[in-house]
Amino acid sequence: MTGADGLIPGLIKAALERGLQAELTDHLGYEKGDPDASSFPNSRNGSTPKTVQSQVGPIEVDTPRDREGSFTPRLVPKGARRLGGLDEMIVSLYAGGMTVRDIAYHLDATLGTQLSHETISKIVDEISEEQFRTRRLEEAGPFTFVAADALVFKVREGGRVVPVHVLVATGVNADGHREILGVQVTTSEDGAGWLAFFRDLTARGLAGVKLVTSDAHAGLVNAIAATIPGAAWQRCRTHYAANLMSATPKSSWPWVKALLHSIYDQPDTDAVHAQFDRVVDALAQKLPAVAEHLQDARADILAFTPFPKEVWRQIWSNNPNERLNREIRRRTDVVGIFLCVPLGTGGSMRGAARLVEVLRMTRNLSVDPHEGLTRLGPVSSAPRGWLRDLIAA
């Protein structure tokens, strides 16, 4: 089926050659065998055999020529030695965690396609990382809910291994689909880095944001307020629980934790706020410092309550992003330490092509459906605008 003389390579060869002949016909202005061909200034001039690598192995294609040499095929461009599908396969394998050496062996063993390590590396490097990082966001928006987080990776720079921070933002649009909005690598997770990151997102068309969920990093919170005016900020409940635990006596934490969870277990907005008041009153009698800590965070940890209960679980913490983080880690762990290459834009840097490509590839990963209504990637069964309609109601 897929060998050198297999059915599939033969079908692809026939389809490519028919397409190339059609392109040449369009270029010359007359069909092959046309009796009036001599009246046209240009004519066919045979063909040149060319071998291209594909997803099913090498395919020899006869590329037609014209006498003037002005024909430029689009289906199999001049100089092209690979069909597009093969590049996509290589990127998919690379983002899936395979090394360049593994991919070269896999292609040779399964397809009989032999590509050098340098060629495979070039394919990965040339994948539209820049297009993804700079793509416009209006078409997929508005993004009602946004979540921001940072991951730390090791990069070799100037003979030293240093940590870099990868800032990641995901968004949920009106259809309830979660996707990666942007990724940026910075030397440190400071206010300047977050501010530049969110300015880039808004400049690319991020709009319609009603709530941003993140931890309480001061630089991040200030950047959200400065770049997305009118959006509420939800302090991640998981991160806040860790903060509250550090302010609570160890022996009292199980009781305090149970009280904190009881706030989120309420059936509606009014019940959440009423339970919050009861919890603060209960803590004030025995642990006044803990009660004050909780009261000070009230507006931040209950910012989710004005929204429909159906989406509370997806917006009151960064937990839905943890699946994405695990997938990123699974792919980057095979690298360990990235090589540092300056991007020359805004002082940011790229650890390696894989670091950004992993994010591009994982934007379509589905979240565990038990985590709620929003998913990474399209959900064809969901009617367009269902989340927008739910919020409006």
C-alpha positions in Angstrom: 0.0 0.0 0.0 2.7 2.5 1.0 5.9 1.0 -0.5 7.8 2.3 -3.5 5.3 0.8 -5.9 2.3 0.9 -3.5 -1.2 2.1 -4.3 -1.2 5.2 -2.1 2.1 6.6 -3.5 0.8 5.9 -7.0 -2.4 7.8 -6.4 -0.5 10.7 -4.9 1.8 10.8 -7.9 -1.1 10.7 -10.3 -2.9 13.5 -8.5 0.2 15.7 -8.3 1.0 15.3 -11.9 -2.6 16.0 -13.0 -2.5 19.1 -10.8 0.8 20.3 -12.3 -0.5 19.8 -15.8 -3.6 21.8 -14.9 -1.3 24.6 -13.6 0.7 24.6 -16.8 -2.4 24.7 -18.9 -3.6 27.7 -17.0 -0.2 29.3 -17.4 0.0 28.7 -21.2 -3.7 29.4 -21.9 -4.5 26.3 -23.9 -5.1 22.6 -23.3 -2.6 19.9 -24.1 -3.2 18.7 -27.7 -5.0 21.9 -28.7 -4.7 22.2 -32.5 -4.3 25.9 -32.1 -1.3 25.5 -29.8 1.1 26.9 -32.4 -0.6 30.3 -32.3 0.4 30.8 -28.7 3.8 32.3 -27.9 4.8 29.7 -25.3 4.5 25.9 -25.4 5.1 22.7 -23.4 8.6 21.4 -23.2 8.5 18.0 -21.7 9.0 17.3 -18.0 11.6 16.8 -15.4 11.6 13.9 -12.9 11.7 15.0 -9.3 11.6 13.0 -6.1 9.8 14.5 -3.1 9.5 13.1 0.4 6.0 12.6 1.7 4.1 11.0 4.6 4.0 7.7 2.7 7.6 7.7 1.5 9.5 9.1 -1.5 7.4 9.9 -4.6 8.9 10.5 -8.1 6.9 13.3 -9.8 7.3 14.4 -13.4 7.2 18.2 -13.3 6.1 19.7 -16.6 8.2 22.5 -18.2 7.5 25.3 -20.7 9.8 26.4 -23.4 10.3 30.0 -22.1 11.0 28.7 -18.6 8.4 31.1 -17.1 6.2 28.4 -15.5 6.4 28.4 -11.7 4.4 25.5 -10.2 2.6 26.1 -6.9 1.5 22.5 -6.1 5.1 21.3 -5.9 7.2 24.5 -5.9 10.6 24.7 -7.5 13.3 23.5 -5.1 10.8 21.8 -2.8 11.9 18.3 -1.7 9.1 17.6 0.7 5.3 17.7 0.6 3.6 19.8 3.3 2.1 16.9 5.1 5.6 15.5 5.9 6.6 18.8 7.6 3.4 18.6 9.7 4.2 15.0 10.7 7.7 16.0 11.8 6.4 18.9 13.9 3.8 16.7 15.4 6.4 14.1 16.4 8.7 16.7 17.7 6.0 18.4 19.8 5.0 15.0 21.0 8.4 14.6 22.7 10.6 12.8 20.2 14.1 14.0 19.6 15.5 14.8 16.2 17.4 11.5 16.2 14.2 9.6 17.1 12.3 11.3 14.3 15.0 10.5 11.7 15.0 6.9 12.7 11.2 6.7 12.7 10.8 8.2 9.2 13.5 5.9 7.8 12.0 2.8 9.5 8.3 3.4 8.7 8.4 5.4 5.4 11.8 4.8 3.9 12.3 8.5 4.0 15.9 9.6 4.9 16.3 13.1 6.2 19.4 14.5 7.9 19.3 15.8 11.5 20.0 19.3 10.2 17.0 19.1 7.8 14.6 18.0 10.6 15.9 20.7 12.9 15.4 23.3 10.1 11.8 22.1 9.6 11.0 22.6 13.3 12.7 26.0 13.4 10.8 27.2 10.4 7.4 26.3 11.6 5.4 29.5 12.0 6.3 30.1 15.7 6.4 33.8 14.9 3.0 33.7 13.2 1.5 32.0 16.2 3.0 34.4 18.7 1.9 37.4 16.7 -1.5 36.2 15.4 -4.5 38.5 15.7 -7.0 37.5 18.3 -10.2 39.3 17.2 -11.4 36.5 14.9 -11.6 34.0 17.8 -12.7 36.5 20.4 -14.1 38.0 22.5 -12.3 36.1 25.2 -14.6 36.4 28.2 -12.3 34.6 30.7 -8.6 34.7 30.7 -6.1 32.9 32.9 -2.4 33.7 33.3 0.4 31.6 34.7 4.2 31.2 34.4 6.4 28.2 34.0 10.1 28.0 34.7 12.6 26.4 32.4 16.4 26.1 32.3 18.3 27.7 29.5 22.0 27.6 28.6 23.3 31.1 28.0 26.9 32.2 27.7 28.2 29.0 29.2 25.8 29.2 32.2 22.6 27.5 33.0 20.0 30.1 34.0 16.2 29.9 34.7 13.8 31.7 32.4 10.1 32.3 32.9 7.6 31.4 30.2 4.5 33.5 30.6 1.4 31.8 29.3 -2.2 33.2 28.9 -5.2 31.1 27.9 -8.6 32.4 27.1 -12.2 31.2 26.8 -14.2 32.7 24.0 -17.9 33.0 23.6 -18.2 29.5 22.4 -16.6 28.1 25.5 -13.4 27.0 23.9 -10.1 27.5 25.7 -7.0 28.2 23.7 -3.6 29.6 24.2 -3.6 33.4 23.6 0.1 34.1 23.9 3.4 32.9 25.2 6.5 35.0 26.0 9.9 34.1 27.5 11.3 36.5 29.9 14.4 36.5 32.1 12.3 37.0 35.3 8.7 37.0 36.3 8.5 40.7 37.2 6.0 43.5 36.7 7.8 44.7 33.6 7.6 41.3 32.0 3.9 40.8 32.7 3.1 44.4 31.6 4.8 43.9 28.2 3.1 40.5 27.9 -0.4 41.9 28.4 0.2 44.9 26.3 1.2 42.6 23.4 -2.1 40.6 23.9 -4.3 43.7 23.8 -2.3 45.1 20.8 -3.1 41.9 19.0 -6.8 42.3 19.6 -7.6 40.8 23.0 -10.9 42.3 24.0 -14.2 41.5 25.8 -12.4 40.2 28.9 -14.6 40.2 31.9 -12.5 38.2 34.3 -8.8 37.3 34.6 -7.7 34.4 36.9 -4.2 34.2 38.3 -2.1 34.0 41.5 -1.5 37.2 43.5 1.9 38.1 42.0 1.9 41.9 42.4 3.4 42.6 39.0 0.9 40.4 37.3 -2.1 41.9 39.1 -0.9 45.4 38.3 -0.4 44.5 34.7 -3.9 43.2 34.4 -5.3 46.4 35.9 -3.2 48.6 33.6 -3.9 46.8 30.3 -7.4 45.4 30.7 -9.5 48.1 32.3 -12.9 47.0 33.4 -12.0 43.3 33.9 -12.4 41.8 37.3 -9.5 39.9 38.8 -10.1 36.4 40.4 -7.4 35.3 42.8 -6.8 31.6 42.2 -8.5 29.7 45.0 -5.8 27.1 45.1 -3.0 29.6 45.4 -5.0 31.5 48.0 -5.5 28.4 50.1 -1.7 27.9 50.2 -1.3 31.6 51.3 -3.9 31.2 54.0 -2.3 28.0 55.2 1.0 29.8 55.8 -0.9 32.2 58.1 -2.7 29.5 60.0 -1.3 27.4 63.0 -0.6 24.0 61.7 -2.9 22.3 64.2 -5.8 24.5 63.1 -5.4 24.2 59.3 -7.7 21.1 58.8 -10.6 23.1 60.4 -9.8 26.3 58.5 -9.4 24.4 55.3 -12.9 22.8 55.7 -14.4 26.2 56.4 -12.7 27.7 53.3 -14.0 24.9 51.1 -17.5 25.4 52.5 -17.6 28.9 50.9 -17.1 27.5 47.4 -19.6 24.7 47.9 -22.7 27.0 48.1 -25.4 26.8 45.4 -25.6 30.4 44.4 -24.1 33.8 44.8 -26.1 35.0 47.8 -25.3 31.7 49.6 -21.6 32.1 48.9 -21.4 35.6 50.5 -23.6 34.5 53.4 -21.3 31.5 54.1 -18.3 33.8 53.8 -19.6 36.0 56.6 -20.3 33.0 58.8 -16.8 31.7 58.2 -15.2 35.0 59.1 -17.3 35.3 62.2 -16.3 31.8 63.3 -12.6 32.4 62.7 -12.7 35.8 64.4 -13.4 34.2 67.8 -10.4 31.8 67.8 -8.0 32.9 65.0 -8.5 36.7 64.5 -5.4 37.0 62.3 -6.7 34.3 60.0 -10.1 36.0 59.9 -8.5 39.3 58.9 -6.5 37.6 56.2 -9.6 36.1 54.8 -11.6 39.3 55.0 -8.9 41.2 53.2 -9.1 38.8 50.3 -12.8 38.7 50.1 -13.3 40.7 46.9 -10.4 38.9 45.1 -11.4 35.3 45.9 -15.1 35.9 45.3 -14.8 37.7 42.0 -16.3 34.7 40.2 -19.7 35.0 41.9 -21.4 37.4 39.5 -21.0 34.9 36.7 -23.3 31.9 36.0 -22.7 28.9 38.4 -22.2 26.6 35.4 -18.8 28.1 34.8 -17.6 28.7 38.4 -15.4 25.7 38.4 -13.5 26.9 35.3 -12.9 30.4 36.5 -12.3 30.4 40.3 -8.8 28.9 39.9 -6.0 28.1 37.5 -6.6 24.4 37.9 -8.0 23.9 34.4 -4.7 25.0 33.1 -2.8 22.4 35.0 -3.6 19.8 32.3 -1.9 22.1 29.8 1.1 22.6 32.1 1.5 18.8 32.4 1.4 18.4 28.7 4.0 21.2 28.2 6.2 19.6 30.9 5.9 16.1 29.3 7.2 17.5 26.0 9.9 19.8 27.4 11.3 17.3 29.9 12.9 15.4 27.0 15.0 18.5 26.3 16.0 19.4 29.9 18.1 22.5 29.2 17.3 24.7 26.2 19.7 26.6 24.1 19.1 30.4 24.3 18.6 32.3 21.1 17.8 36.1 21.3 14.6 37.1 19.5 15.6 40.7 19.1 12.1 41.9 19.9 11.3 43.6 23.2 14.3 42.1 24.9 12.5 38.7 25.1 14.3 35.5 24.2 13.5 32.0 22.9 14.7 28.9 24.7 14.3 26.7 21.6 11.9 26.2 18.8 10.3 23.3 20.7 9.5 25.6 23.7 7.1 27.7 21.6 6.1 24.9 19.2 4.9 22.8 22.2 2.6 25.6 23.2 1.3 26.0 19.6 0.6 22.3 19.3 -1.0 21.9 22.8 -3.5 24.6 22.3 -5.9 22.0 20.8 -5.5 19.5 23.6 -8.8 18.6 25.3 -9.2 19.1 29.0 -10.6 16.3 31.0 -14.4 16.7 30.4 -15.0 16.1 34.2 -13.3 19.5 34.7 -16.3 21.3 33.2 -17.7 22.9 30.2 -14.7 24.7 28.8 -12.2 22.7 26.7 -8.9 23.2 24.9 -9.8 22.9 21.3 -13.0 23.1 19.4 -16.2 21.4 20.6 -18.3 21.0 17.5 -21.4 20.0 19.4 -21.6 23.3 21.3 -23.7 26.0 19.6 -21.8 29.1 18.7 -22.2 31.8 21.3 -23.6 29.6 24.0 -21.3 31.0 26.7 -22.1 34.6 25.7 -25.8 33.9 25.9 -25.4 32.2 29.3 -23.7 35.2 30.7 -26.2 37.6 29.2 -29.0 35.7 30.8 
